[in-house]
Amino acid sequence: MSERQKDRPWLMRTYAGHSSADESNALYRRNLAKGQTGLSVAFDLPTQTGYDPDHILARGEVGRVGVPVSHLGDMRRLFQDIPLDRMNTSMTINATAMWLLALYQVVAEEQGADNTKLSGTTQNDIVKEYLSRGTHVFPPGPSLRLTTDMITYTVANIPKWNPINICSYHLQEAGATPVQEIAYAMCTAIAVLDAVRDSGQVPAERFGDVVGRISFFVNAGVRFVEEMCKMRAFGRVWDTVTRERYGIEDPRHRRFRYGVQVNSLGLTEAQPENNVQRIVLEMLAVTLSKDARARAVQLPAWNEALGLPRPWDQQWSLRIQQVLAHESDLLEYEDIFAGSHVIEAEVDALVEQVTAEVAKVQEMGGAVPAVESGYLKSQLVSSHAERRARIESGEEKVVGVNCYEGTEPNPLTSDLDAAIMTVDPANEERVVAALRQWRAERDQARAEAALAKLREDASGTANLMEATLECARAGVTTGEWSFALRDVFGEYRAPTGVSSAPVAVAAEAGSELATVREAVRATSEELGQRLRLLVGKPGLDGHSNGAEQIAVRARDAGFEVVYQGIRLTPEQIVDAAVAEDVHCVGLSILSGSHAELVPDVLRRLREAGVDDVPVIAGGIIPPADEQALKAAGVAAVFTPKDFGITGIIGRIVDEIRLANGLQPWAADDSSALARSN
């Protein structure tokens, strides 16, 4: 066989971080020793949403889904013995991106690094946070200002850094079709580039440098051909936008640069071993085509639908990448899809549809007005509802979930509680104690002066990066930085998209939804008032897709739904339940904080004298925790294996009936509502 020149492999990452800076640092160094070629840092929800670990909303969330970084000392320990001038670091951080980059830069300077050699990415796409992931803090206008200030600062001072990942990954998880994923990501990029151009902070002759540092972070689902065509269409649309809208002539600046995490949404709790082949197929969609190949890839672990992956699980995902890159001949060939009339026709169709949707959003004034009006969110909620309906009907097959459900005993999950990693409950207490010690030992006067300067600059027009860097050096904490800006900018609650989402499942005679609608109607009549369901998201978990789909289906079944969006305290949820006189409280938590927050809601309801309202919980909840929640008084627990939303709504009706001394509903002698769990 003749020797062919192999292309350089993509950056190989695993998205990781948990418990504390020290434990995450040890994990990173182990992964790098195993051949990982870049870091992808997961921060916990308090860090992402600008709260210190001792804030009321941080309770139960510290170190759960990522590493807590509250100040410069945490960032030092996170990257101890990792030379940052030789590392490519991706940081999944958005609302507090400026703050985390400042901490990173100061640690690099302390290591003696040259800032011009720092390479990596801050995600920093706040628009998608309003639509899908929910870690926004400030209103769209000030958020766009923070992004603009960061971009202009990095282009001048950290030229190898990608100051933003336009992030369509979470749009797909929120229901986006390929057309919506490309179009809404492109509209975000246009909004960001327009803001940078109009800020006057970058000379016109250097605007190509700005465009050249824009990167994208995308999702690859299991529909292999569709996903590969999506990436080719993405690149073509980006080339057109940058050339025609911004006059960028240098093809290097117009190059579509993207990293990818393959789809976590499609991972299943049922038969989770099937997730391995899903992950491999999804990875191929973004690596096989040289002309549309990802520059960086991170793969989820097979057991992420069950809980937090262990180091061994992450190693397995890394080895999948390494086998493809080093054992196969993939990197020896030019683009193997070039000239395919099937691929070209699909890409042409995508480009045409994307161009039309981008134009529609631009007619509304662009991405920010389309967020504020609720248009983008309602489109995603609708698309997601349609997808869920296809799965429930069996039209869209998911192996092990709605077809081929029979299975042999699984040795990987024979001990479910050992098949995932758990965070020590005492970890939060240790992190809070360390934070208080940091505050006690710092130069308080310098910290207060830095915060005062930050507020002053935020009230004016100065670039906020310099004031933020001084806050980092002065020992200011994450919560203090964000609350100084909250004082000036305020906070923002994004539209939920629930009320405007169209009906996705028809309640035809004899259908499951028709049966549930009749149960809701009859139960409302028996109780003398329309059934009301409160859907609540306590804590900082912003992944609201499941909660929104429950709310939409309950609405379609005849419930009056109370849904106030994300980031609520247990006290706020109970206050709403009492004020709205609801018949059931449904709590959705995917971050792992259910063990702390759900019992708190139960306790507060009892203290308020509400003991006849059933509480149900849904999310990624391990079996042992499920039993503990039921023992605490939770009426029912739903996990990702319970994919039938209409059946869940039926179960809610029955729990309401039981709580009110009524018999479970039966439409006739032979048909009763589904009663799983």
N, C-alpha and C positions, 0 to 999 in steps of 0.2 A: 504494500500500500504506500502511495506517495505521501510525503509529509506535507500537510497543509498548515499555513499560518493560522493560529487560533486567536480569536478576539479575546480581549481582556474580559473576565467575568464581571458581572454586575456587583455592586456592593451587597454583601450578605449581612442581614441584620435579624435580630429577634427583638420584639417589642417587650421591654422588661423593666421592672422596678417594683419594689414592695417593701413594706414594713418600715425601713429606716435607711438613711444614707449609707450607713456602714454595711448593712446587709446587701443593699443594692450594689455597692461598690464591689463587694466580694463576688456577687453574681456576674457583674460585667467582666471582671478580670478572668473568671473561669470561662465565660463564653468566648472571650478574645483568644484565650489559650487553645480553645477547641477549633479555631479557624474562622471565627466570625470576623468580618473585615470592617464593620462599622457599628456604632452604637445607636440604638433607638430607645430613648428614655421615656418611660411611662411615669407621669407624675400623678400623685393622688388627687382626688377631687377638691379638697380644700386648697391645695396649691393652684390647681387650674382655675378655680373660681375666686381666688383672692381672699381666702380666709386663713387665719392662723389656727393651729390645731386646738387651741382652747376656746374657739368660738362655738356658740351653741349649735350652729348648723354643721359644724365639723364632727359632731359627736357620732361615733360609729363609722366614720369614713376615713380616719387617719391611717394611711399606709395600706388601704384595702386594694385599690386598683392601680397603685403606683407608689412612687417614693415621695414622702413629704419633704419639701424643701422650703424652709421658713426664713432662711437668712443666709448670709455669706458662709457661715461656719458649716451649714449643711452642704452647700455646694462644694466646699473644699473637701469634705469627707467623701462626697459622692464620686469625685474624680481623683481621689488620692492614688498616686502611683500610676496614673494614666496620663501620658504626655499629650496635652490637648493640641499642640501644634503638629502632631503626627496622627491625629484621630479625626475621623469624619463622624460627627455627632448629629443625629436627628433628635429634636425635642418636640414631642407632641404637646404643644402649649399654645394658647390662643389669646384669651382676654389678658393674661398676664405675661405675654410673650416678651414684651420689652423688659420687664423686670427679670425674667429668667435669663435672657441674653446678657443683661448687665452683670448679673452674678457670674455667669459663665466667663465673660470677658475679664472680670476682675480676678477670678481664679487663674485664668490663663496668664495674666500679667504677673501674678504672684509666682507662677511656675517659671517665669522668665521668657514666656512665649512672645513671638512677634505677632501682633494682631493681624497683620496682612497674610499670615500663613494659616489662620484659623479657617477650617472648612466644616460645613455642616448646614443644618436647616432648622429654622424655627417654623412650625406649622403656620401659626399666625393668620389663619383664614377665619375671621370672625363672622362673616356672612353665613357660612354653613352652620355655625353654632346656633343662630336664630332659627334655623330650619330643621336641625336634626340632633345635634349632640348636646346642646344646652349648657355649655360652659361659658356663655356670654356673661358679662357684668354690666358694661356701660351701653348707652344707646348707640345706634348705628353711626351717627355723625362723629362723636368723640372717638369711637372705636376705630373708625377709618383714619382719623387723625393720628392715633397711636401707630397704626400700621404704616402710614405715610412717613412719619418721623423715623421709624425704624428702618424703612427701606432707604431713605435718603442718607441716614447715618452710616449704614453698612456699606453702601456703594462707595462712600468716601473713605471709610475707616477700616472696614473688614471686607475687602473686595471679593474674597472667595466664598463668602457666606451667602446662603440662600435665605433672604429675610422673610420669605413667605412661601408656603406650599398652598397653592390654590387647591382646595381639598374636596374632590368629588366623592371620595371614599364613603363618607357618611351620608351623602345624598342617596347613594344606591341603597344603603341600609335603611334609609327612611322611605324607600319605595320608588326612587327615581328609575325611569326607563333609561336605556342608553341615550336616547335623544335628550331627555331632561338632564341627565348627568353631565353630558358635554355642554349643553346650552347654558345651564345655570352656573357651571364652573367658569365658562367663558364670560358670562355677564359679570361675575365677581372679579375676574381678571381685568375686565374693562373698567369697572368701577375703581379698582385700586390704581391702575395705571393712569386713569384720568385724574384721580386725586393727587397723585405724585406730580404729574405734569403741571396741574393747575396750582400746586403749592408754591411754585417758583423756587424750590430749594435745590433743583438740579438743572444745570445749564442745558440748553437744548442739544448741544453737541455731545452730551454725555447720556442722553436718554436711552441710547442703545445699550449702555451698561446696565441701566435699570431693567429693561426688557430681558436682557440676557441672564439676569439673576432670578427671574421669576421661574419657579418650578411648580410642579403639580404632584398631587398625591392621589392616586386613584384606587378603585376597587376592581377586582377581577372576579366575576361570578363564574358559575359552573357551566354556563352556555358558551362553550369554548369559541366557536366560530364568531358568534355575536360579539364577544368580548375582544377578540383579536381585531375584528373590523372596527370596533369602537375606538381602539387605540390608534389605528391608522387614520380614522376620521378626525380624532382629536388633534393629531399632528397637522393635518391638512387645514383644519379650521384655524388653528393657532397661527400658522404661517400666513394665512390670508389676513387675519385681524392685525397682526403686528406689521405687515407690509402696507396694507391699505389704510388702516386707521391711524397708525403712528409713524408711517414712512420709514420703517427700519429696513435698510438695504443689505446690511451684513447678514448673510445666512447663518452665521454662527450665533448671532443674537436672536434669530428667529427660531432656532432649534427648539423643538418641544422636548423638554427635560422633565422626566417624571420618575417617581418612585411608587411602589405599589405594596399594599398588603392585600393578600387575597381574601376573599369574602368570609367574614366571620358570621354574617347573617345566615348563610346557608348551612352552617354546622349544626348537627342535630344531637340532641340528648339521647334519642333512641338510636340503638346500634351505633355508638359513636366511633367505632372502628372504621365505618364507611367515610368518616371525615378525612381519612388519610388520602384516599383516592380522589376525593373532591379537591383537596388542597393541591395535589399534584396536577390535576387537570387545569385548575385555575392558574397555577404557576406557568404552565406551558403557554397559556393564552398571552402572557406578557413577556415571554422569552424566546419563543420559536421564531418569531418574525423579526429579523435583524433591523429592518427599517422602522420598527415600532417597539423596540426592546426597552424594557425598563432599565434605568440606571442604578436602581437600588430595589431590592426585594426583601420583604419580611413576611414570614409565614406564620399564621396562628398555629397553635398546637391542637392535636386531635381532640383534646378534652376541654376546650374552652367553653363549650356549651354546658359543662358540668360545674366549672369553677375555675380557680386560679391554677394555671399549669405549673408543674414541678420543673426543676432544672432539667431532668431527664426528658421530659416532654418537649421542652424547648430545643434540646440537643437533637432530638429526632427531626424536628422541623428544619434545623440547620443542615443536618445530614442530607435531607431531601434535596436542598439546593446544591450541596457540594457534589452529590452523585451526578446530577444533571450537568453541572458545569465542568467537572473534571473527568468523569468516566464516559460520558456520551460524546458524540462528534458534533454537537449542536453548534459550537462556536467556530467551526471550521468552514462554514458556508456563508455565501451571500444570502439575501432574503429569499427563502424558499417559496414564498407566496407571490412573488413578483410575477405579473402577467396572468394571474388567475382571473378569468372573466367573472367567476362567482364572487370572489372577494371584491373585485373592483366595483361590481354592480351594487353590492351591499354597502360599501363605503360611500359610493356616490349618493345612494338613497339617504344614508345617515347625514351626510353633509348638507343635503338639501333641506331635510327636516330641521336640523339643528340651526341652520341659518335663518329659517322662518321663525323659530322660537326665540332666538336671540333678538331678532328684529322686534318681535312682540314685546319682549321685556324692555327693550330700549325705548319703545314708544310710551311705556309707562314712566319713563324717566330713569330707567336703569335698575340695577340689582337692589339698591337700598330702598327706593320707593316700593318696589315689588315685594320686599320683605315687610315693610311697614303696613302695606295694604292687606297683607295676608295672602296675596295671590300665590306666591311660591310655595308657602307652607300648605295651602289647601290642595295644590296640584300634587304634592308629594303624598299627603295623607290619602288622597283619592287613588293614586297609583298603587300605594301599599295595600289599601283595602281591596282593590281589584286582584292583586297578586294573592293575598290571603284567601280570597274567595275561590280562586282557581285551585289552590291547594286543598281547601276543604271539600270542593266538589269532586276532586280527583282528576280534574282536567290537567293540572300540573302535578306530575308525580315526584314524590320525594321518597327514595328507597328507604325502607325501614320505618317510615312515618305514616304514609297513607297507602303504601303498597309493599308487598313482600315483608310483612311485619313479623313473620315467624323467624325465630333465631335460636341458635345454640347458646348455651351459657357462655358468657364473655369473660375470659380470664383477666382482661384488662380492667374490668369493672366489678370483679367478684367482691372486692371490698371498696365500695364507692367512696367511703370516707377517706381511704388511703390513696385513691386514684387522683386526688387533687391536692393542691397545697393550701394550707390554712394559715392565716395570720394570727399570731399570738394575741389574744384579747388584751393582755397587759401591755402590748406594744404602744397603744395610744397614750397610756399614762406615762410611759417613759419618754415619749416624744414631747408631751406637754411639759413635763418636768425640765427637760433639756432646754425647751424654748424659754421658760421662765428664768432659768439660770443665765441664758444668753442675754436676755433683757436686763437682768440685774448687773451684769458685768460690763456692759458696753458703755461708751461715752454718751450718756443720755442727752447732754446739751447738743452734741454734734448731730445726733439722730433727729432731734426736734428741729434743729436749724435746716437740715436736709429736707425734711418733710414740709417745712414752711416754704422753702424755695420751690419745691415741686408744686405745691398748691398755687403759688404765685405764677409760675410759668404756665400751668394748666389754665389759669384764668386769662392768660394772654395768648400770644401766638408763637412763642419760642418753641424750638424743637425740644421735646421732653426727654431725650435720651441722656443729655448731660446731667440734668437734675436727677434722673433715675440712677445713673452711675454713682453719683455722690451718695444717694440713699443706700446703695449697695455697700459702698465702702464705709459708711457711717454706722452700719449694723442695723439698719431699718429692717423690719420683718415684712413678709409677704402681705399679711393683713393690713399692716400700717400703710404700706405703699398703695394698696388698692383702695383703702378707705379714704386716703387723702384725695385720690382722684374721684371717688364716689362723692365726696363733699362738693366737688366742682361740677362733675359731669352728671351726677345722679345715677340711678340704676334703671334697668330696662326689663320689662316682661314681654316676651315675644308672643305674637299671635299663636294660638294652638292649632288652628286649621280644622278643628272638629266640627264646629257649627256649620261651616260652609262646604264640608265634604259631601258629595252626592251619595245616594244609596248605592252600595256595591253588590248587595245580595237581594234578589227579588223575593218577596214574601208570597210566592205563588201557593195556591191551594194545595195542601198536602205536604208542603215543604217543611223542613225543620224550623225555619224562621217563622213560618205561619203558625206553627204549633206554639213557639215561644211567645209570639205576639198575643196569641189568645190567652196564654197563661198570665202574661203581664196585664192584659185587659181585665180578666176575671179576678185576679188578685187585687188589682186596684179597686175594683167594684166592691169586693168583700171588705177591704180595709177602709173604704170610703174616701180614698184620695189616690191620686196618680202616684205610682211607684217612683221613688227618687233614689238614684245611685250616685254616691260621691266617689269619684276616682281621684285618688291622691298620690302624690309622689313626695314622700318625706325625705329629708336629707338633701344631698347634693347631686344625686344621680340624675343626669339630664337626658338619658336615653329614654325618650318618651314614646317610641314607636308602639310598643305593646299597650301602654295606657291609652294612647289615642285610638287604637283599633278597638279596644274594649269599649271606650266611650262612644265611638261611632256606631258599633253594632248594637249597643244597649239603646242608643237613641232610635235606631231603626226598628228595634223590637218594641218600642213604645215607652221606654223609661224617660223620665225627665233626668237629665244627666248634669251633675255639678262637677265641672273640671276646671280648675284654676291654673293649670300648668305645673311647672316644675319648681323645685327648691322651696319646699314648705317645711316648717317645723311641725312636730307632732301636735303642739299646742294650736297652731293655725288650722290644722286639719280637723281637730276636734271642735274648735270654735265654729268652723264652717258646717260640720255635721249637725251640731246643735242648732245653729241659726237656720239652716235649710230644712231641718226636721227630716233627714234622709232615712231611708229604710235599710240601707246597706252601705258599708264603707269598704271600698276596694283599694288596696295599697300595692303599688308597683315599685319594686326595687331590684336593680340589677347589679348594684355595686358591692353587695356582700354585707351591707349594714342592716339587713333585716332583723338579725338577732337582737340588735339594740333598739331599733326604732319601732318595730311593730308592737312589741310588748308595751312600749311607752304609750303608744296610741291607745291600746286596750286599757291601760291603767287610767289614763286621762278621761276616757269615755265613762268608765265606772265612777270616777270621782265627780263627773258632771251629771251623774244619775242616769246615764244612758246604758242600760244593760240588756235591752231588747233589740239592739241593732247588730246584726252579724257583721263580723269583720273577715274579709278574705284577703289573701296575699298572693302575689304572683311575682316571678322573677327567677333568677338562677339560684335555687335554694337546694342545697344538698339534703339527702334523705334524713340525716340526723337532725338537721335544723328544722326540717318539715315537721318531724314528730314533736320537737320542742315547741314549735309555734302552736301546733294543735293542742298540746298540753296546756299552753298558756291561755287558750280560749279562742284561737283562730278557727273559724268555721270550716274553711277549705283553703288548700294551697294548690296553686297551679304553677307548673314549670314549663319549659319549652316543649316537653313531650305532649302537652295538652294543646294541640294546634287547632282544634275545633272551637272557634270563638262563639258560634251560636250555641254550642253545647255548654260552654262556660256561662253564658248569659242565662241559659235554662237552669243551671245549677244555682245561680244567684237567686233566681225566682224561688226555687225550692227552699233555700236557706232563709229567705225572708218569710216564707209561709211557715216554716218550722218555728222560727223565732216568735211568730205571732199566733201560735197554737193552731195552725191550719195544717191539713193533710197535704203531702206533696201533690203537686198538680199532675193530673193525667187527662189528656185530651179525650181518651176513650179507655175501655177496659184493657186494651192490648198495647197501648202506646203511652209511655211515660217519658218525662224529660231525662236526658242523660244525667247519671249520677256517678261520675268518676270521682276518685279520691275519697 
